Amino acid sequence: MTGIYIHIPFCARKCPYCDFYSVSYRKSLAEDYVQAVIRNLHHYQISDSVDSIYFGGGTPSLLSVKQISEILETCSKNFKLASPEITLEYNLTRTDGNHLHELYQAGINRLSVGTQSFSDSQLNLLGRTHTAGQNLETIRNAEKAGFRNISCDLMLALPYQTEEILSETLDILISLPIQHVSAYLLQMEEHTPFYTNREILDNLPDDDVSADRYLQTVHTLEDAGFQQYEVSSFAKTGFESRHNLKYWFCEEYLGIGAGAHSCMKNRRFCIPRDADLFCKSPVQKEITIAENACDDEERLMLALRTARGVPESAFSTNARRKFPILIKNNYIRKNSENQICLTPEGFAVSNAVISMLLE
């Protein structure tokens, strides 16, 4: 099965921590961009069935329902769809139920809501334009509109994010009609306003506090029925993101749009981060990242970031010698299928543990 990722780079306002490619929304540019997406969808041939379509951004919900419908109709005409999971990242530019109902009727069956926090002070710190109340309104309206697969984004290790503040957000989150949570540690990206913001830098939590907030989130969500299935993702049974799992298990996905990435036939490539170039080009320009992607080491590294784990036999003799100390310190364990996988404590320091095992 293959996935399709469609990057929609438009934002009403760029968040000060975000390093994803985005540009200011303009109606005329958005229409040109949608036509370029459609043109490129016609260009590619996919022999396998498509079981996931993901609208990421940016803010894909800035597109009109008509534009989203045109893209989905093109996918339907050009590819063999296998009851696909169709996700739209929904940032809170609007919260009315009619818009959400129209998106659901257009074929979007999974909503990924950029909530980030249920604390107004934390949302303000992050430069978000919505409030905690609008978070609640959006999710409740999404359920009324028919959505039964709703994911919420949550940001951790923020300045001033105490255990109590995070606890309040988590308590609200688990009370809502959602099935999935993506929880990310704040990353200080070099080319963002946060990177040079002295107040932010002076009040970042240290690694130990960041790990505490992460583990607090893991245990609260798991107690509420959200099982951790990869380093940043938690889902109720049967609601793991079909599309995101493709990234972790080296399954094929085609990326369309400025800044999009693809992995097809063991080749990784990306598209230049230039919306104007994407619109003007008859076919999007591909920049090769790796010709022999998804080798054994990469597969092992990526699979270790999932709860499914890796067979013990996949590790080198040198790596297996390190198992006892990592198990003793509760960083890895053997699951019921005798696979080696990281514990929550291991996920909290996954880069270090994986580097140790791959040395």
C-alpha positions as CSV (number, residue, x, y, z in Angstrom):
1,M,0.0,0.0,0.0
2,T,1.2,3.5,-0.8
3,G,0.5,6.9,0.8
4,I,0.1,10.3,-0.7
5,Y,1.3,13.4,1.2
6,I,0.1,16.8,-0.1
7,H,1.9,19.8,1.3
8,I,-0.2,22.9,1.6
9,P,2.2,25.7,2.6
10,F,-0.1,28.5,3.4
11,C,-0.5,30.1,6.8
12,A,-2.5,33.1,8.0
13,R,0.5,33.8,10.3
14,K,3.6,31.8,10.9
15,C,4.2,30.5,14.4
16,P,7.5,31.6,16.0
17,Y,8.7,28.1,16.7
18,C,7.9,26.5,13.3
19,D,10.5,25.6,10.7
20,F,8.2,23.9,8.2
21,Y,8.0,25.6,4.8
22,S,5.1,28.0,4.7
23,V,4.1,31.3,2.9
24,S,1.4,33.9,3.5
25,Y,-2.0,32.9,2.2
26,R,-3.1,34.7,-1.0
27,K,-6.3,33.5,-2.7
28,S,-4.8,33.8,-6.2
29,L,-1.6,31.9,-5.3
30,A,-3.7,29.2,-3.5
31,E,-5.7,28.6,-6.6
32,D,-2.6,28.4,-8.8
33,Y,-1.0,26.0,-6.2
34,V,-4.1,23.7,-6.2
35,Q,-3.9,23.4,-10.0
36,A,-0.2,22.6,-9.7
37,V,-1.0,19.8,-7.2
38,I,-3.7,18.4,-9.6
39,R,-1.2,18.6,-12.5
40,N,1.4,16.7,-10.6
41,L,-1.1,14.1,-9.4
42,H,-1.9,13.4,-13.0
43,H,1.9,13.1,-13.7
44,Y,2.7,10.3,-11.3
45,Q,1.9,6.6,-11.8
46,I,1.4,4.4,-8.7
47,S,0.9,0.7,-9.4
48,D,0.1,-0.2,-5.8
49,S,-3.2,0.7,-4.0
50,V,-3.3,4.0,-2.1
51,D,-4.6,3.6,1.5
52,S,-3.7,7.0,2.9
53,I,-3.9,10.6,1.8
54,Y,-2.5,13.3,4.1
55,F,-3.0,17.1,3.7
56,G,-0.2,18.7,5.8
57,G,1.2,22.2,6.1
58,G,1.2,25.0,6.7
59,T,-2.5,25.3,7.2
60,P,-4.4,23.0,4.7
61,S,-7.7,24.1,6.2
62,L,-7.2,27.5,4.6
63,L,-8.1,25.9,1.3
64,S,-11.7,26.0,0.3
65,V,-13.7,22.8,0.5
66,K,-14.1,23.0,-3.3
67,Q,-10.3,23.0,-3.7
68,I,-9.9,20.1,-1.4
69,S,-12.6,18.2,-3.2
70,E,-10.9,18.8,-6.6
71,I,-7.7,17.3,-5.2
72,L,-9.5,14.3,-3.8
73,E,-11.4,13.7,-7.1
74,T,-8.1,13.8,-9.0
75,C,-6.7,11.1,-6.6
76,S,-9.7,9.0,-7.1
77,K,-9.4,9.2,-10.9
78,N,-5.7,8.6,-11.1
79,F,-5.0,6.0,-8.4
80,K,-6.5,2.8,-7.1
81,L,-7.9,3.9,-3.7
82,A,-8.3,1.3,-1.0
83,S,-10.7,2.8,1.5
84,P,-8.0,5.4,2.3
85,E,-7.5,7.2,5.6
86,I,-7.8,10.9,4.5
87,T,-6.3,13.3,7.0
88,L,-6.5,17.1,7.1
89,E,-4.4,19.1,9.4
90,Y,-6.8,21.6,10.9
91,N,-5.5,24.8,12.5
92,L,-8.0,26.9,14.2
93,T,-8.5,29.7,11.6
94,R,-12.2,29.0,11.9
95,T,-14.3,26.8,14.2
96,D,-17.8,26.8,12.8
97,G,-19.5,23.5,12.5
98,N,-20.7,24.0,8.9
99,H,-17.2,24.2,7.6
100,L,-16.3,21.0,9.4
101,H,-19.4,19.3,8.2
102,E,-18.5,20.3,4.6
103,L,-15.0,18.9,5.0
104,Y,-16.5,15.6,6.3
105,Q,-18.9,15.4,3.4
106,A,-16.0,16.1,0.9
107,G,-14.3,12.9,2.1
108,I,-12.0,14.0,4.9
109,N,-12.3,11.2,7.4
110,R,-9.5,12.0,9.9
111,L,-8.9,15.4,11.4
112,S,-5.6,16.4,13.0
113,V,-6.3,19.5,15.1
114,G,-3.4,21.9,16.0
115,T,-4.5,22.4,19.6
116,Q,-1.0,22.5,21.2
117,S,-2.3,23.3,24.7
118,F,-5.4,24.0,26.7
119,S,-3.7,26.8,28.6
120,D,-4.3,30.3,27.2
121,S,-1.0,31.5,28.6
122,Q,0.9,28.7,26.9
123,L,-1.0,29.3,23.6
124,N,-0.1,33.0,23.8
125,L,3.5,32.1,24.5
126,L,3.5,29.9,21.3
127,G,2.1,32.8,19.2
128,R,-1.1,30.9,18.5
129,T,-4.1,33.0,17.5
130,H,-6.7,30.7,19.0
131,T,-7.8,30.2,22.6
132,A,-8.3,27.1,24.8
133,G,-12.0,27.7,24.4
134,Q,-11.7,27.6,20.7
135,N,-9.8,24.3,20.9
136,L,-12.8,22.8,22.8
137,E,-15.3,24.3,20.4
138,T,-13.5,22.9,17.3
139,I,-13.2,19.4,18.7
140,R,-16.9,19.3,19.8
141,N,-18.0,20.7,16.4
142,A,-15.9,18.1,14.6
143,E,-17.6,15.3,16.5
144,K,-21.1,16.8,15.7
145,A,-20.0,17.1,12.0
146,G,-19.5,13.3,11.9
147,F,-15.7,12.9,12.6
148,R,-15.0,9.7,14.5
149,N,-11.2,9.9,14.0
150,I,-9.8,13.1,15.6
151,S,-6.2,13.7,16.6
152,C,-4.9,16.5,18.7
153,D,-1.4,18.0,18.7
154,L,0.2,18.7,22.1
155,M,3.5,20.5,22.7
156,L,5.7,19.6,25.7
157,A,8.7,21.1,27.5
158,L,7.5,24.6,27.0
159,P,8.8,27.6,29.0
160,Y,6.8,28.0,32.2
161,Q,5.0,24.6,31.6
162,T,4.8,23.2,35.1
163,E,3.6,19.8,36.0
164,E,0.3,21.4,37.1
165,I,-0.3,23.3,33.9
166,L,0.4,20.2,31.8
167,S,-1.8,18.1,34.1
168,E,-4.7,20.5,33.5
169,T,-4.2,20.3,29.7
170,L,-4.0,16.5,29.8
171,D,-7.2,16.2,31.9
172,I,-9.1,18.3,29.4
173,L,-7.6,16.4,26.5
174,I,-8.6,12.9,27.7
175,S,-12.1,14.1,28.4
176,L,-12.7,15.0,24.8
177,P,-14.1,12.8,22.0
178,I,-10.7,12.2,20.4
179,Q,-8.9,9.0,19.4
180,H,-5.3,10.1,18.9
181,V,-2.7,12.4,20.3
182,S,0.6,13.6,18.8
183,A,2.8,14.9,21.6
184,Y,6.0,16.8,20.6
185,L,8.8,18.3,22.6
186,L,9.5,21.9,21.7
187,Q,12.5,22.0,19.4
188,M,14.6,25.2,19.0
189,E,15.0,25.5,15.2
190,E,17.8,27.8,14.0
191,H,15.9,29.9,11.5
192,T,12.9,30.7,13.7
193,P,12.1,33.7,16.0
194,F,12.2,31.5,19.1
195,Y,15.9,30.7,18.4
196,T,16.9,34.3,19.2
197,N,14.2,35.0,21.8
198,R,16.0,35.7,25.1
199,E,12.9,35.1,27.2
200,I,12.2,31.8,25.6
201,L,15.8,30.6,25.8
202,D,16.2,31.7,29.4
203,N,13.1,29.8,30.5
204,L,13.5,26.5,28.6
205,P,13.3,23.5,30.9
206,D,16.5,21.4,31.2
207,D,16.7,17.8,29.8
208,D,15.5,16.2,33.1
209,V,12.4,18.4,33.4
210,S,11.7,17.8,29.7
211,A,11.9,14.1,30.3
212,D,9.6,14.4,33.3
213,R,6.9,16.3,31.2
214,Y,7.2,13.6,28.5
215,L,6.8,10.7,30.9
216,Q,3.9,12.5,32.7
217,T,2.2,12.7,29.3
218,V,2.9,9.0,28.4
219,H,1.5,7.7,31.7
220,T,-1.6,10.0,31.7
221,L,-2.5,9.1,28.2
222,E,-1.9,5.4,28.7
223,D,-4.0,5.4,31.8
224,A,-6.8,6.9,29.7
225,G,-6.6,4.2,27.0
226,F,-4.2,5.9,24.6
227,Q,-1.4,3.4,23.8
228,Q,1.9,4.7,22.7
229,Y,2.8,3.2,19.3
230,E,5.7,5.4,18.4
231,V,7.9,8.0,20.1
232,S,5.4,10.9,19.8
233,S,2.1,9.2,19.0
234,F,-0.7,7.7,21.1
235,A,-3.9,6.1,20.0
236,K,-6.9,4.3,21.1
237,T,-7.1,0.7,19.7
238,G,-7.5,0.8,16.0
239,F,-6.8,4.5,15.5
240,E,-3.0,4.5,14.9
241,S,-2.2,6.9,12.0
242,R,-2.0,4.7,8.9
243,H,-0.1,7.4,7.1
244,N,2.5,8.2,9.8
245,L,3.3,4.5,10.2
246,K,4.5,4.5,6.6
247,Y,7.4,6.8,7.6
248,W,8.5,4.5,10.5
249,F,8.4,1.2,8.5
250,C,9.9,2.5,5.2
251,E,6.6,2.0,3.3
252,E,6.2,4.0,0.1
253,Y,4.7,7.4,0.0
254,L,4.6,10.1,-2.7
255,G,4.9,13.8,-1.7
256,I,3.3,16.5,-3.8
257,G,4.0,20.2,-3.2
258,A,6.7,22.7,-2.3
259,G,8.8,21.2,0.5
260,A,7.2,17.7,0.3
261,H,9.3,14.6,0.8
262,S,8.8,11.2,-0.9
263,C,10.1,7.6,-0.6
264,M,9.4,5.6,-3.7
265,K,11.2,2.5,-4.9
266,N,13.8,2.9,-2.1
267,R,14.6,6.4,-3.4
268,R,14.1,9.4,-1.1
269,F,13.6,12.8,-2.8
270,C,12.2,16.2,-1.9
271,I,10.7,19.2,-3.7
272,P,12.2,22.7,-3.4
273,R,10.7,24.9,-0.7
274,D,9.4,27.4,-3.3
275,A,5.7,27.8,-3.9
276,D,6.1,30.0,-6.9
277,L,8.5,27.6,-8.6
278,F,6.1,24.7,-7.9
279,C,3.2,26.6,-9.4
280,K,5.1,27.6,-12.6
281,S,6.8,24.2,-13.3
282,P,4.9,21.8,-15.6
283,V,6.1,19.0,-13.2
284,Q,7.5,19.4,-9.7
285,K,11.3,19.4,-9.5
286,E,12.7,16.4,-7.6
287,I,15.9,16.7,-5.6
288,T,17.3,13.2,-4.7
289,I,18.2,12.8,-1.0
290,A,19.2,9.1,-1.2
291,E,19.3,6.5,-4.0
292,N,19.5,3.5,-1.7
293,A,17.2,4.5,1.1
294,C,15.6,2.0,3.5
295,D,18.7,-0.2,4.0
296,D,18.8,-2.5,7.0
297,E,20.3,0.1,9.3
298,E,17.8,2.7,8.5
299,R,14.9,0.3,8.9
300,L,16.2,-0.8,12.3
301,M,16.7,2.9,13.4
302,L,13.2,3.9,12.4
303,A,11.5,0.7,13.7
304,L,13.1,1.3,17.1
305,R,11.1,4.5,17.4
306,T,7.9,2.4,17.4
307,A,6.4,0.3,20.1
308,R,6.4,-2.7,17.7
309,G,10.2,-3.0,18.1
310,V,12.8,-5.0,16.3
311,P,13.7,-8.7,16.3
312,E,16.8,-9.4,18.5
313,S,18.4,-11.1,15.5
314,A,18.5,-7.8,13.6
315,F,21.1,-6.4,16.0
316,S,24.8,-6.8,15.7
317,T,26.7,-8.9,18.3
318,N,28.2,-5.6,19.7
319,A,24.7,-4.1,20.1
320,R,23.4,-7.3,21.9
321,R,26.2,-7.0,24.4
322,K,24.6,-3.7,25.5
323,F,21.1,-5.1,26.1
324,P,21.7,-6.1,29.8
325,I,22.7,-2.6,30.9
326,L,19.9,-1.0,28.9
327,I,17.4,-3.4,30.3
328,K,18.7,-2.8,33.8
329,N,18.3,0.9,33.4
330,N,14.8,0.5,32.0
331,Y,15.6,1.9,28.5
332,I,14.7,-1.2,26.5
333,R,12.7,-4.4,27.1
334,K,11.5,-7.5,25.3
335,N,7.8,-7.4,24.4
336,S,5.4,-10.4,24.2
337,E,6.6,-11.2,20.7
338,N,10.3,-11.3,21.8
339,Q,11.0,-8.0,20.0
340,I,13.4,-5.4,21.4
341,C,11.6,-2.2,22.0
342,L,12.2,1.0,23.9
343,T,10.4,1.7,27.2
344,P,8.8,5.1,27.8
345,E,12.0,6.1,29.6
346,G,13.9,4.9,26.5
347,F,11.7,6.9,24.2
348,A,12.4,10.0,26.3
349,V,16.1,9.7,25.4
350,S,15.6,7.7,22.1
351,N,18.4,9.4,20.2
352,A,21.0,8.4,22.7
353,V,19.8,4.8,23.1
354,I,19.5,4.2,19.3
355,S,22.9,5.7,18.7
356,M,24.4,3.4,21.3
357,L,22.8,0.4,19.7
358,L,23.9,1.4,16.2
359,E,27.5,2.1,17.1
